[in-house]
């Protein structure tokens, strides 16, 4: 995968850290159940997840990679950090909202191809059949 430069994150080190962590984990960890990975993800980004879930980082939506960080923190992070609890799904609607914006604006196409998938995963997680079409 291409290493995104820091400049493409619009100077936000938190958004950059999320995307780099996820990208570096790679496909082997993206869909695996691994307690050590879940613990590391939770340790590094728990506070940021709650900040994003309170819409405190909406400005990230103006940047393709920072938008991806929003989606990752609201869709993938809870599935790892809160595995087996209702909180796994608590931010799905917000993740879907940001994913819709990424797709509608074309921002998704400005993200590395392997990572684009994660702008689509909230649609898969949605229980609304129209979202899955």
Secondary structure, DSSP 8 states (H G I E B T S, - for coil): -----GGGGTT-HHHHHHHHHHHHHHHHHHT---HHHHHHHHHHHHHHHHHHHTTTTGGGGGSHHHHHHHHIIIIIHHHHHTTTSGGGGTTHHHHHHHHHHHHHHTGGGGS-HHHHHHHHHHHHH-S-GGGG-
